[in-house]
Amino acid sequence: MKITAFNGSPKGKNGNTFIMVDEFLKGAISVGAEAEQVLLSEKKIHHCIGCLACWTKTPGKCIFEDDMRELLPKFDTDFIVFACPVYVDNVTGLMKNFMDRMIPIADPHFTTDERGESRHVMPPNYKFPKLVIISNCGFPEQSHFEVFKVLFKRVARNMHTEVAAEIYRGEGELMKMKSLLLKPFQYKYKKLLQRCGKEVMTDGRLSDETIEKLEKPIVPPDQYSKHANKHWDRELAKLK
Ligand SMILES: Cc1cc2nc3c(=O)[nH]c(=O)nc-3n(C[C@H](O)[C@H](O)[C@H](O)COP(=O)(O)O)c2cc1C
């Protein structure tokens, strides 16, 4: 099995998303998968300008000669991970630019899915990989991922594939916080992410037990919010 993760956090290696993907891929590798994490923050990706030259003039090829030329071939894999923090209830601009630039993969002709809804045709013999979604956000509740859930279900439909697994975690700032008290909680959550990587590679999905565990907060949400507010008090006091 092969899995490629695209990380859309502007913070790259210093982000909470990086830690989540890293642990997930460790689990995947432990059962023999070939895995890679691509940091979109380190890539040059011009935003799509809607010229559709990739359909009408140079089929399959964008006019921009940037890093997407090396990234699109990486879709030749069993699974891709869209890994991205929540920014204003949505994906980051970096991730959206990346997703818009996937359009050269499709054939412009219209077709309908099994429910009669339109989408573009996929080229013959092209199989879009299954999706894994990994995200975290600053607030503690899991409700902040509602847009992600709908968005990636739609993206999967568009690309003639399916969402194999979704891993969402509020309280994301806990991921890289340095505190002795937090260590056992972080360790437990990292182990859970590794288990997710193993399960997706071996079963193609997450078990019900794992899904249930993923929904449990790392620490009680009220304590997390209390600490967050203390943190912001300290930061803002520095301005005085
Ligand atoms: C511009 C911006 C917008 C954000 N919007 C949200 C939001 O809508 N909801 C939320 O819970 N967290 C929000 N956050 C917090 C991030 O999701 C959080 O810090 C996350 O851990 C960042 O992940 P990263 O370290 O991988 O970049 C936002 C952060 C930034 C910088």
The ligand as an SDF file (V2000), in Angstrom:
LIG
                    3D

 31 33  0  0  0  0  0  0  0  0999 V2000
   -6.3880   32.4970   10.3960 C   0  0  0  0  0  0  0  0  0  0  0  0
   -6.7770   31.4320   11.3810 C   0  0  0  0  0  0  0  0  0  0  0  0
   -8.0990   31.0020   11.4370 C   0  0  0  0  0  0  0  0  0  0  0  0
   -8.4860   30.0160   12.3370 C   0  0  0  0  0  0  0  0  0  0  0  0
   -9.7940   29.6400   12.3830 N   0  0  0  0  0  0  0  0  0  0  0  0
  -10.1940   28.7020   13.2860 C   0  0  0  0  0  0  0  0  0  0  0  0
  -11.5740   28.3090   13.3710 C   0  0  0  0  0  0  0  0  0  0  0  0
  -12.4320   28.7560   12.6170 O   0  0  0  0  0  0  0  0  0  0  0  0
  -11.9160   27.3990   14.3110 N   0  0  0  0  0  0  0  0  0  0  0  0
  -10.9940   26.8580   15.1650 C   0  0  0  0  0  0  0  0  0  0  0  0
  -11.3660   26.0530   16.0180 O   0  0  0  0  0  0  0  0  0  0  0  0
   -9.6640   27.1890   15.0880 N   0  0  0  0  0  0  0  0  0  0  0  0
   -9.2600   28.0960   14.1750 C   0  0  0  0  0  0  0  0  0  0  0  0
   -7.9290   28.4370   14.0750 N   0  0  0  0  0  0  0  0  0  0  0  0
   -6.9340   27.7490   14.9360 C   0  0  0  0  0  0  0  0  0  0  0  0
   -6.1810   26.6220   14.1950 C   0  0  0  0  0  0  0  0  0  0  0  0
   -7.0600   25.7130   13.6070 O   0  0  0  0  0  0  0  0  0  0  0  0
   -5.2720   25.9220   15.1950 C   0  0  0  0  0  0  0  0  0  0  0  0
   -4.3340   26.8190   15.6960 O   0  0  0  0  0  0  0  0  0  0  0  0
   -4.5720   24.7150   14.6200 C   0  0  0  0  0  0  0  0  0  0  0  0
   -3.9750   24.0040   15.6850 O   0  0  0  0  0  0  0  0  0  0  0  0
   -3.4880   25.0920   13.6210 C   0  0  0  0  0  0  0  0  0  0  0  0
   -2.8910   23.9270   13.1080 O   0  0  0  0  0  0  0  0  0  0  0  0
   -1.3770   23.9370   12.5860 P   0  0  0  0  0  0  0  0  0  0  0  0
   -0.5060   24.1770   13.7920 O   0  0  0  0  0  0  0  0  0  0  0  0
   -1.1590   22.6200   11.9710 O   0  0  0  0  0  0  0  0  0  0  0  0
   -1.2660   25.0530   11.5900 O   0  0  0  0  0  0  0  0  0  0  0  0
   -7.5090   29.4340   13.1870 C   0  0  0  0  0  0  0  0  0  0  0  0
   -6.1760   29.8600   13.1160 C   0  0  0  0  0  0  0  0  0  0  0  0
   -5.8140   30.8500   12.2210 C   0  0  0  0  0  0  0  0  0  0  0  0
   -4.3600   31.2920   12.1650 C   0  0  0  0  0  0  0  0  0  0  0  0
  1  2  1  0
  2  3  1  0
  2 30  2  0
  3  4  2  0
  4  5  1  0
  4 28  1  0
  5  6  2  0
  6  7  1  0
  6 13  1  0
  7  8  2  0
  7  9  1  0
  9 10  1  0
 10 11  2  0
 10 12  1  0
 12 13  2  0
 13 14  1  0
 14 15  1  0
 14 28  1  0
 15 16  1  0
 16 17  1  0
 16 18  1  0
 18 19  1  0
 18 20  1  0
 20 21  1  0
 20 22  1  0
 22 23  1  0
 23 24  1  0
 24 25  2  0
 24 26  1  0
 24 27  1  0
 28 29  2  0
 29 30  1  0
 30 31  1  0
M  END
$$$$
